[in-house]
């Protein structure tokens, strides 16, 4: 496994790069915007393809590199279902898996620092964002923070992991890089409490100054979605109503870009074919199955995903490969459901 812990001095932030092998797919957790070129250089040096980028929560102390990495690499963006951001490619819920080639993370909803805070468990380690820090915990006094919820996240979820589980936090300001669940249980001063009320009293008494970047970072991190309308080619961006009116003919091929777990959880638009976004380049390339369908006279591919971001990127990928008769569903399955469209089992 390839594992890199990268530090941003200005915000005290850790970013994590994970891959199963050199030359394979990679995943990045909590990127910082100022460090995007550094990440891209490292990906190139290791021969890695960035498949997914994950933010543990909406950061208040730095601008996330998520949007920039998506724009540069066409990777999938991932956040928790509760995140109040405009658009990400995938939203996970408690217990969901995030997978790339040879790597699997399990999502734990760990609110308290913010309502949408998530931690991610991978084999012998957990990435705790700002929920559990080394000898500390994330503050709970803004962005819908809640010390009682954080107490439950800590004692009901994170501290139930095996003691030897490595703890990789989202921040550190003292120079520490890694801890374990057992160490934090024994030595973290904020965990030496007897009740949720005692923890809340401790957190409410901190009286901390707001992060210096808060007024800039939070608005920027709430608006990370990729534009889904192409003004140069408006016919390629279809509303749910457009798709409902046009579907049904053999020349109109709906293509579901989501992963199997998403399809099983949320349902599929009846009559669509499955082409996972991560495999799309091969499927629209020379000899690919989707290319063969699209090249039939009068046929058109209509991509859709969860929220429209992957489908917009799929249009770009197809055009770059010389396939022009493609379009996509703005807003994805979420918009389809809101418009009253039916969904069936995969």
TAKA-V80440 format. One record per run of one state. SS is the DSSP state (A for helix, B for strand, O for the rest). FROM is the first residue (numbers start at 1). TO is the last residue. If there is no record, write none. Layout:
ss:from:to
SS:FROM:TO
SS:FROM:TO
This chain:
ss:from:to
O:1:1
B:2:8
O:9:12
B:13:19
O:20:24
B:25:29
O:30:31
B:32:32
A:33:45
O:46:48
B:49:54
O:55:63
B:64:64
O:65:65
A:66:73
O:74:75
B:76:80
O:81:89
B:90:92
O:93:96
B:97:100
O:101:102
B:103:109
O:110:117
B:118:122
O:123:124
B:125:129
O:130:131
B:132:133
O:134:135
B:136:137
O:138:146
A:147:156
O:157:157
A:158:160
O:161:165
B:166:169
O:170:170
B:171:171
O:172:178
B:179:180
A:181:187
O:188:188
A:189:191
O:192:195
A:196:204
O:205:213
A:214:222
O:223:230
A:231:236
B:237:238
O:239:239
A:240:246
O:247:251
B:252:256
O:257:259
A:260:266
O:267:267
B:268:268
O:269:272
B:273:274
O:275:276
A:277:284
O:285:288
A:289:294
O:295:299
B:300:304
O:305:308
A:309:320
O:321:325
B:326:329
O:330:331
A:332:338
O:339:343
B:344:344
O:345:346
